[in-house]
């Protein structure tokens, strides 16, 4: 079989309900690598909370973080690494939305960067920070961030997204988590960046054609990637709002090892 690039969203897709790799999924992905396929993580997560999974799978491929705004090879300086950052003035303008929207927490993130505008605990995909040394503000941001994420109630997410887009900032706004929990997240990255752009970049560097890309995802921030891939697959547990806009849905959830079981059959592993 022609070698495939297997692009994996993490949360709600490859990882189980505890945010971990099941033994079955881990075994299948390692078999896929041994068979000559390229496994690539493509996640909205920052690098700091993705590298453990990367290492657990013994990957050597590039990793995609921040919904495509960072492409790198962990633990080394890859010559083709790219990082798309937000202009400081854009971040300052985004902070102004706190006066008109009930934003629970706003977080600026980058490679080895995490700066929140207030203390917080129990936010999805972020380490608790009850006593931060400094808070995000116009005078404390010393490094251009890759993304700014705003956590709001699900009901507030659409209007906040519309308000950000109305300002015509040179940014892309992705959402995730809104359908599966009380904390909806709006992630702002630089314009024209998404997972599809990053997967295409990695595919070219690895010498793999678009038709040989298999992608798995479950939420709004996976749409472009699922439609780009030669075989784009939404999980059974995917956000209902995206199902009519994706090529195909598999019959199993992330909790049922949908990724691993599909690849076992499709790649004859």
Secondary structure as a PSIPRED ss2 file (coil, helix, strand):
# PSIPRED VFORMAT (PSIPRED V4.0)

   1 X C   1.000  0.000  0.000
   2 X C   1.000  0.000  0.000
   3 X C   1.000  0.000  0.000
   4 X C   1.000  0.000  0.000
   5 X E   0.000  0.000  1.000
   6 X E   0.000  0.000  1.000
   7 X E   0.000  0.000  1.000
   8 X E   0.000  0.000  1.000
   9 X C   1.000  0.000  0.000
  10 X H   0.000  1.000  0.000
  11 X H   0.000  1.000  0.000
  12 X H   0.000  1.000  0.000
  13 X H   0.000  1.000  0.000
  14 X H   0.000  1.000  0.000
  15 X C   1.000  0.000  0.000
  16 X C   1.000  0.000  0.000
  17 X C   1.000  0.000  0.000
  18 X C   1.000  0.000  0.000
  19 X C   1.000  0.000  0.000
  20 X C   1.000  0.000  0.000
  21 X C   1.000  0.000  0.000
  22 X C   1.000  0.000  0.000
  23 X H   0.000  1.000  0.000
  24 X H   0.000  1.000  0.000
  25 X H   0.000  1.000  0.000
  26 X H   0.000  1.000  0.000
  27 X H   0.000  1.000  0.000
  28 X H   0.000  1.000  0.000
  29 X H   0.000  1.000  0.000
  30 X H   0.000  1.000  0.000
  31 X H   0.000  1.000  0.000
  32 X H   0.000  1.000  0.000
  33 X H   0.000  1.000  0.000
  34 X H   0.000  1.000  0.000
  35 X C   1.000  0.000  0.000
  36 X C   1.000  0.000  0.000
  37 X C   1.000  0.000  0.000
  38 X E   0.000  0.000  1.000
  39 X E   0.000  0.000  1.000
  40 X E   0.000  0.000  1.000
  41 X E   0.000  0.000  1.000
  42 X E   0.000  0.000  1.000
  43 X C   1.000  0.000  0.000
  44 X C   1.000  0.000  0.000
  45 X C   1.000  0.000  0.000
  46 X C   1.000  0.000  0.000
  47 X H   0.000  1.000  0.000
  48 X H   0.000  1.000  0.000
  49 X H   0.000  1.000  0.000
  50 X C   1.000  0.000  0.000
  51 X H   0.000  1.000  0.000
  52 X H   0.000  1.000  0.000
  53 X H   0.000  1.000  0.000
  54 X H   0.000  1.000  0.000
  55 X H   0.000  1.000  0.000
  56 X H   0.000  1.000  0.000
  57 X C   1.000  0.000  0.000
  58 X C   1.000  0.000  0.000
  59 X C   1.000  0.000  0.000
  60 X C   1.000  0.000  0.000
  61 X C   1.000  0.000  0.000
  62 X C   1.000  0.000  0.000
  63 X E   0.000  0.000  1.000
  64 X E   0.000  0.000  1.000
  65 X E   0.000  0.000  1.000
  66 X H   0.000  1.000  0.000
  67 X H   0.000  1.000  0.000
  68 X H   0.000  1.000  0.000
  69 X C   1.000  0.000  0.000
  70 X E   0.000  0.000  1.000
  71 X E   0.000  0.000  1.000
  72 X E   0.000  0.000  1.000
  73 X C   1.000  0.000  0.000
  74 X C   1.000  0.000  0.000
  75 X C   1.000  0.000  0.000
  76 X C   1.000  0.000  0.000
  77 X C   1.000  0.000  0.000
  78 X C   1.000  0.000  0.000
  79 X C   1.000  0.000  0.000
  80 X C   1.000  0.000  0.000
  81 X C   1.000  0.000  0.000
  82 X E   0.000  0.000  1.000
  83 X E   0.000  0.000  1.000
  84 X C   1.000  0.000  0.000
  85 X C   1.000  0.000  0.000
  86 X C   1.000  0.000  0.000
  87 X C   1.000  0.000  0.000
  88 X H   0.000  1.000  0.000
  89 X H   0.000  1.000  0.000
  90 X H   0.000  1.000  0.000
  91 X H   0.000  1.000  0.000
  92 X H   0.000  1.000  0.000
  93 X H   0.000  1.000  0.000
  94 X H   0.000  1.000  0.000
  95 X H   0.000  1.000  0.000
  96 X H   0.000  1.000  0.000
  97 X H   0.000  1.000  0.000
  98 X H   0.000  1.000  0.000
  99 X H   0.000  1.000  0.000
 100 X C   1.000  0.000  0.000
 101 X C   1.000  0.000  0.000
 102 X C   1.000  0.000  0.000
 103 X C   1.000  0.000  0.000
 104 X C   1.000  0.000  0.000
 105 X E   0.000  0.000  1.000
 106 X E   0.000  0.000  1.000
 107 X E   0.000  0.000  1.000
 108 X E   0.000  0.000  1.000
 109 X E   0.000  0.000  1.000
 110 X E   0.000  0.000  1.000
 111 X C   1.000  0.000  0.000
 112 X C   1.000  0.000  0.000
 113 X E   0.000  0.000  1.000
 114 X E   0.000  0.000  1.000
 115 X E   0.000  0.000  1.000
 116 X E   0.000  0.000  1.000
 117 X C   1.000  0.000  0.000
 118 X C   1.000  0.000  0.000
 119 X C   1.000  0.000  0.000
 120 X E   0.000  0.000  1.000
 121 X C   1.000  0.000  0.000
 122 X C   1.000  0.000  0.000
 123 X C   1.000  0.000  0.000
 124 X C   1.000  0.000  0.000
 125 X C   1.000  0.000  0.000
 126 X C   1.000  0.000  0.000
 127 X C   1.000  0.000  0.000
 128 X C   1.000  0.000  0.000
 129 X E   0.000  0.000  1.000
 130 X C   1.000  0.000  0.000
 131 X C   1.000  0.000  0.000
 132 X C   1.000  0.000  0.000
 133 X C   1.000  0.000  0.000
 134 X C   1.000  0.000  0.000
 135 X C   1.000  0.000  0.000
 136 X C   1.000  0.000  0.000
 137 X C   1.000  0.000  0.000
 138 X C   1.000  0.000  0.000
 139 X C   1.000  0.000  0.000
 140 X C   1.000  0.000  0.000
 141 X C   1.000  0.000  0.000
 142 X C   1.000  0.000  0.000
 143 X C   1.000  0.000  0.000
 144 X C   1.000  0.000  0.000
 145 X C   1.000  0.000  0.000
 146 X C   1.000  0.000  0.000
 147 X E   0.000  0.000  1.000
 148 X E   0.000  0.000  1.000
 149 X E   0.000  0.000  1.000
 150 X E   0.000  0.000  1.000
 151 X E   0.000  0.000  1.000
 152 X E   0.000  0.000  1.000
 153 X E   0.000  0.000  1.000
 154 X H   0.000  1.000  0.000
 155 X H   0.000  1.000  0.000
 156 X H   0.000  1.000  0.000
 157 X H   0.000  1.000  0.000
 158 X H   0.000  1.000  0.000
 159 X H   0.000  1.000  0.000
 160 X H   0.000  1.000  0.000
 161 X H   0.000  1.000  0.000
 162 X H   0.000  1.000  0.000
 163 X H   0.000  1.000  0.000
 164 X H   0.000  1.000  0.000
 165 X H   0.000  1.000  0.000
 166 X H   0.000  1.000  0.000
 167 X C   1.000  0.000  0.000
 168 X C   1.000  0.000  0.000
 169 X C   1.000  0.000  0.000
 170 X C   1.000  0.000  0.000
 171 X E   0.000  0.000  1.000
 172 X E   0.000  0.000  1.000
 173 X E   0.000  0.000  1.000
 174 X E   0.000  0.000  1.000
 175 X E   0.000  0.000  1.000
 176 X E   0.000  0.000  1.000
 177 X C   1.000  0.000  0.000
 178 X C   1.000  0.000  0.000
 179 X C   1.000  0.000  0.000
 180 X C   1.000  0.000  0.000
 181 X C   1.000  0.000  0.000
 182 X C   1.000  0.000  0.000
 183 X E   0.000  0.000  1.000
 184 X E   0.000  0.000  1.000
 185 X E   0.000  0.000  1.000
 186 X E   0.000  0.000  1.000
 187 X E   0.000  0.000  1.000
 188 X E   0.000  0.000  1.000
 189 X E   0.000  0.000  1.000
 190 X E   0.000  0.000  1.000
 191 X C   1.000  0.000  0.000
 192 X C   1.000  0.000  0.000
 193 X C   1.000  0.000  0.000
 194 X C   1.000  0.000  0.000
 195 X H   0.000  1.000  0.000
 196 X H   0.000  1.000  0.000
 197 X H   0.000  1.000  0.000
 198 X H   0.000  1.000  0.000
 199 X H   0.000  1.000  0.000
 200 X H   0.000  1.000  0.000
 201 X H   0.000  1.000  0.000
 202 X H   0.000  1.000  0.000
 203 X H   0.000  1.000  0.000
 204 X H   0.000  1.000  0.000
 205 X H   0.000  1.000  0.000
 206 X H   0.000  1.000  0.000
 207 X C   1.000  0.000  0.000
 208 X C   1.000  0.000  0.000
 209 X C   1.000  0.000  0.000
 210 X H   0.000  1.000  0.000
 211 X H   0.000  1.000  0.000
 212 X H   0.000  1.000  0.000
 213 X E   0.000  0.000  1.000
 214 X E   0.000  0.000  1.000
 215 X E   0.000  0.000  1.000
 216 X E   0.000  0.000  1.000
 217 X E   0.000  0.000  1.000
 218 X C   1.000  0.000  0.000
 219 X C   1.000  0.000  0.000
 220 X H   0.000  1.000  0.000
 221 X H   0.000  1.000  0.000
 222 X H   0.000  1.000  0.000
 223 X H   0.000  1.000  0.000
 224 X H   0.000  1.000  0.000
 225 X H   0.000  1.000  0.000
 226 X H   0.000  1.000  0.000
 227 X H   0.000  1.000  0.000
 228 X H   0.000  1.000  0.000
 229 X C   1.000  0.000  0.000
 230 X C   1.000  0.000  0.000
 231 X E   0.000  0.000  1.000
 232 X E   0.000  0.000  1.000
 233 X E   0.000  0.000  1.000
 234 X E   0.000  0.000  1.000
 235 X C   1.000  0.000  0.000
 236 X C   1.000  0.000  0.000
 237 X C   1.000  0.000  0.000
 238 X C   1.000  0.000  0.000
 239 X C   1.000  0.000  0.000
 240 X H   0.000  1.000  0.000
 241 X H   0.000  1.000  0.000
 242 X H   0.000  1.000  0.000
 243 X H   0.000  1.000  0.000
 244 X H   0.000  1.000  0.000
 245 X H   0.000  1.000  0.000
 246 X C   1.000  0.000  0.000
 247 X C   1.000  0.000  0.000
 248 X E   0.000  0.000  1.000
 249 X E   0.000  0.000  1.000
 250 X C   1.000  0.000  0.000
 251 X C   1.000  0.000  0.000
 252 X C   1.000  0.000  0.000
 253 X C   1.000  0.000  0.000
 254 X C   1.000  0.000  0.000
 255 X C   1.000  0.000  0.000
 256 X C   1.000  0.000  0.000
 257 X C   1.000  0.000  0.000
 258 X H   0.000  1.000  0.000
 259 X H   0.000  1.000  0.000
 260 X H   0.000  1.000  0.000
 261 X H   0.000  1.000  0.000
 262 X H   0.000  1.000  0.000
 263 X H   0.000  1.000  0.000
 264 X H   0.000  1.000  0.000
 265 X H   0.000  1.000  0.000
 266 X H   0.000  1.000  0.000
 267 X C   1.000  0.000  0.000
 268 X C   1.000  0.000  0.000
 269 X C   1.000  0.000  0.000
